[in-house]
Each structure stands twice: as structure tokens, then as C-alpha cells.
Amino acid sequence: MPGKSLVAKATGLSRETVYKHLRKYAENPVSENDMSGFDLMTEQVIAQILKAALHGDMNAAKLFLEASKSWNNSKVIKQINRQIVC
């Protein structure tokens, strides 16, 4: 997910307003169901981006590197490796 500053700039809202809405969304029990669907898709999407990057797509490579900045454990990387092999 992009940072609050980027969302604020893109939408014309203040960072405080973006933060307030994101916090309310996170506190809503329905949001947990919404996010679980994204978790399932994430590794498949990232694997496809990496495959494109490995085939020379520079935009895909940039996107992959940007997404990988937020990974702080090897579990995510292992899941992506499994997706690439399949």
C-alpha cells in the first residue's frame, strides 16, 4: 500500500484525514475479510511481476523492487519462490 503522504497528495486530502480514514477502516471488522482476499492474491501477483522482470520488462523490475522494500522476513520471499516455480 502506498504511504499516507502519497495517498494524500494523489487525492488532495491532508495526511491527517487519510490517516483518520485508514484507521477507521482498519478498526472495522469487515476490513479483515477484505484484506484476507488481498493476502491470497499478493504472492501470485508479485510472482507474475517478477516473471515479467526476469524476462526483461524494466517497468516490472522497478515495480518488484519497490514492492520488495517493505518485506522484512523470508516467509514472503519463500512464498514468491514457490509461485515462480509453479
C-alpha positions in Angstrom: 0.0 0.0 0.0 1.4 3.5 -0.8 2.3 5.7 2.0 -0.1 8.2 3.6 1.7 11.1 2.1 1.4 9.7 -1.4 -2.3 9.0 -0.9 -2.8 12.5 0.5 -1.0 14.1 -2.5 -2.9 12.0 -5.1 -6.3 12.7 -3.5 -5.8 16.2 -2.4 -6.6 15.3 1.2 -4.4 16.1 4.2 -2.3 13.3 5.7 -4.3 13.6 8.9 -7.5 12.9 7.0 -6.0 10.0 5.2 -4.7 8.6 8.4 -8.1 9.0 10.1 -9.9 7.2 7.4 -7.4 4.4 7.2 -7.6 3.9 11.0 -11.4 3.8 10.9 -11.2 1.2 8.1 -8.7 -0.9 10.0 -10.9 -0.9 13.1 -13.9 -2.1 11.1 -14.4 -5.9 11.4 -15.4 -6.1 7.7 -12.0 -4.9 6.7 -10.4 -8.1 8.0 -12.4 -10.1 5.4 -11.5 -7.7 2.7 -7.8 -7.8 3.4 -7.6 -11.6 3.6 -8.6 -11.7 -0.1 -5.7 -9.4 -1.0 -3.3 -11.6 1.0 -4.2 -14.6 -1.1 -3.7 -12.6 -4.3 -0.5 -10.8 -3.3 2.0 -13.6 -3.8 0.6 -14.6 -7.1 0.6 -11.0 -8.4 4.2 -10.4 -7.2 5.3 -13.7 -8.8 3.9 -12.6 -12.1 5.6 -9.2 -11.8 8.9 -11.0 -11.0 8.5 -13.3 -14.0 8.0 -10.3 -16.3 11.0 -8.6 -14.7 13.2 -11.7 -15.3 12.1 -11.6 -19.0 13.5 -8.1 -19.4 10.5 -5.9 -18.5 12.1 -2.9 -16.8 8.9 -1.5 -15.5 8.1 -4.8 -13.9 11.6 -4.8 -12.3 11.1 -1.4 -10.9 7.7 -2.3 -9.5 9.1 -5.5 -8.0 11.9 -3.7 -6.3 9.6 -1.0 -4.9 7.3 -3.7 -3.5 10.1 -5.7 -2.0 11.3 -2.7 0.1 8.5 -3.5 2.6 9.4 -7.2 3.1 11.1 -7.8 6.4 11.0 -11.6 6.6 12.0 -14.5 4.4 8.5 -16.1 4.6 7.2 -13.7 1.9 10.2 -14.5 -0.3 9.8 -18.2 0.1 6.1 -17.9 -0.9 7.1 -16.0 -4.0 9.7 -18.5 -4.9 7.1 -21.3 -4.8 4.8 -19.2 -7.1 7.6 -18.7 -9.6 8.4 -22.4 -9.8 4.8 -23.4 -10.4 
